Amino acid sequence: MTFQYSVIYIKDEKTKLIKTNYRDFIINTINWIYNRNIDDSKIENLYNDIKNNTINIGWTFHAFLDKSTNQIKILDGQHRREAIKRVLEEDINMVYNNDVIIWLYEIENEEFNEEEIIDIFIKINNNKPIDESQLPSKRKLDLNKKIKTDIILKSGITSAINANIAHPPRLCPKQIKKMVDEIIIKYHYLTNDDIIIKIKAMNNKIGIMAIEENVHKLFDKEKLSKKDREIITKAHELKFYLNIKGSIYEDFKWIDYLGNFICS
């Protein structure tokens, strides 16, 4: 579906101000993966503002267009976007379709221009307190990329960019981001290459525990459910064992044991 919008103002060849409506906005945008954590209470307040028609100012968003994928991702305004989405999901009479204004920044390729995106994000949030730990540093970006391109690890990562979780044993990009954040905090003294070696060593260790004679220890129970065995079968197929739900290592508990592996 083609994104329907009108151009209000062109600042330069990479920046323009556009106008669209609620429905086209929700259909054609997603939240940037490194945006701030969602606050449900804030969404609730914004949702009520829309429903009660108490919004007396226009909403302006900031987003970037990844020209390599043609995806538009929200940099500033994710809570407002989620509130609008919630209203539309309940709007069976198609009553709500107000206009929104978006500053749109064109980026050649998100994967290779992430630092440019971070710079834009910091500038548009110049007057707001930013938790630096939630920003993707160059090191986090590098480790994220190494995981996603590793010949073994990449098999367990889905391409569902806007999903919060993936079906085990796979991980989605948001889960990889969380995983990287935790690892960098705990093992900041290691190089990214050493971290990759340790992650693969842990993946191999869990894989060995997942073979039939050891699998009960992995789940810490004698009888496995049908779902447990389905996950194990898929993990063997992918050779990826870092997200086995119900195991003793689920929810990234395996991260605590990475320091036990010696890099050679």
N, C-alpha and C positions, 0 to 999 in steps of 0.2 A: 504494500500500500504506500502511495506517495504521500509524503508529509505536506499537508496543506498549510501554508503560512504566507504572510505578506511582509515584505521588507520595509521597515520604517526609516532606517538610517544606515548608511554604510560608513563606518569609521575608517577602515582601511581594507586592504585586500583579504585580510584574515579575520576581520571583526565586523559584525553587523548586528543591528537591533531588529528583531523580528516580532511579529504578533501572530498568535494562533488561538484556538479555542481549547477548552478543557479536554474534549474528547481526542482531538488530534494530538494534543500535548501528551496525554497519558499513553496513547497507542504508540507514539513514535519516540518516546524517551525512556531511559532507565537511569537509576542512580549510579554515580561513579562508585566503584568498589571501595575506594579509599576514603569515602566521605565519612563524616562523623557518625558515631553510634546513634541509632534511632531511639528517640525518647517517646514512648507511647502516650504519655500524658500530654506532651506538646502536640502530638497529632490529634488527640481527642479535643483539645481546645480549639485548634484550627478547624477541625471538622465541624464543631459547633458554631464557629463563626460563619462558615459557609451556609450551614443549614438554617441558621437564624438570621442570615442576611445582615450581619453586624460588621462586615468588612467595609471600611470607609476609605481605604486606600488601594491603589492598584498594586498587584503583585508583579515584581520583576525578578526573573530567574537568571542565573548564569549557567551556561552549559558549553560543552565542546563537541564538535562534530569530528569524529574519526573518519577521515576521508578514505582510509583503506577498507573500512567495513561499512561505512555509511551509517554508523550508529551515533545517536546523540545521547550524551550522558550529562546528568545534572551535577554541577559542581557546588552550587549554592541554592538551597530551597528544597532539599529533599523531604523535609517534614511537611511543607506545603504541598508538595507533589503527592505524598502519601495520603494527606487529608483529602485532596481532590479525588484521588483514586477511590478512596473509601466512599465518598459521596456518590460518585458515578456508579459504583457497584450496586448501590441501593436505589438508583434513580430510574425506576422502571417506566416512568412517564416522560423521560428525557427532558426534564425541566432545567437542569443545570448545564449550561454550556457557555460560561463567561469567557472573556478573553484574558490571555496572559501575555506578558511581554518577556522576551528572552534575549539577553546578550549572548550571541553565539560566536564561539571562537573556533576557527578551523585548524585542525591538527592533522598533519600528514598521516601519522601512524602512531596510535597510542603506545604500542609496545616499545617503539624506538624514540618516542618523544615524551616520556613520562616526566622527566625533569621540567620540561616546558609547562606541562599541565600543573605540576606542583607549584611552580612559580606563579601561575595564574591564580590558583587556589589561594595561596598566601596573600596575594595582592588584593583579591576581592574580599578577603576576610581580615583586612588590615586593622580594622577597629574592633574586632572580636577576639576574645581569648582563644588561642589554639593550643590544644594538647599536642605538643611536639611528638609524644610517643605514638600518636595515632597517624602521624604523617609518614608516608613511605620514603625513608631515607634512601640515598643511592645504594647503600649496602643492602637494605631490604629488597629493593627492586632487583638487584643483582642476584640475590639468593632465590627470590621468587622465580626469576627467569631460568636459573640453573636447574631448579626442581622441575619446572614445566618442560624443559628441553632434554633432561636426562633420559638416556635410552631405556632405563628401567622404570623410573618414577613417573614419566609422562603417561604411561599406559593407564594409570589409575586416576587421571584428572579429567573431569568432564569439561565441556565447553559452555556449560550453562552459566553464563556470566552473572545474571541477576538472581540466581538461586542462592538461598542461604545454606542449604545442605544438599548433598548428593546421596543417591542410594548406595549404601555400603556394598562393597568395600571401597568404592570410588570416593574422591573428594572433589568439590567444586572450587572455583577460584577464590570465593570468599572464605572457604575453610582453609585453603592454602595460605591466604593472607593472615588469618588468625594463627595458623601454625608457625609461620615465619616470625610474626611478632613475638610469640612466646619463646621461640628458639633463640632469637637475637638477644632478648632480655636475659635469658638464663646462661647463654654461652657466648656472650659478647667478646670474650677473649680468644675465641677460635676464628680461624679464617673461614670464609664461605666454602672453600674447597674441602676443608676438613669437616665442616658440618655436613656436606653432601655425602662424604665417605661414611660418616657416622649414621646418617639417616638410612643409607643403603644397607649398612651392616645391621641396623635394627630391623629393617624390612626383611632381610634374610633370616634373622633370628626368629621373628614371628612366623615367617614362612615355614621354618623347620618345625616350630611348635604346632603348625596347622596340619601336619601330616597325621594320618589316622592314629598311629600309636601314641601321639603326644597331644592330640587335639583337646582331650578332656582337661588337661592342665591349662591350656590356653583359655578355656571358658570357665575353669574352676567349678566344674560340675560333671557328674557321671553321664547324664543323658542329655544329648543335644537335641534341640528342636529342629523341625524341618527347615525353618528360616535360618538357623545357625548353619546348617549344612549347605544351604543354597549360597550363603555368603562365602563360605569356605571354598566351595566349588568355583565361584566366580573369581575369588582371590587367586586361586591356583591358575586359572585361565589367564588372568592379567599379570600374574607374578607381582601383585601389589597387595600388601597386607597391613597397611598403616591405618585402616579405618574399618576394622572388624567389629561391628556392633555387638555388644554383649560379652566381649572378651575382657580379659584383665587389663588390656591396653587401650580400651576405647576412650574417646574424648581426649586424645593426645596424651594419655598417661605415659606412653612410651617415651615422651620427651625427657622425663626425669631420669631415664636410664642411658641417654646418649653419651653422657660423660664417661661411662664405663668402657667405651670402645676406644682402643688405642689406634691412632692413625699411623699407617706405615708409608 
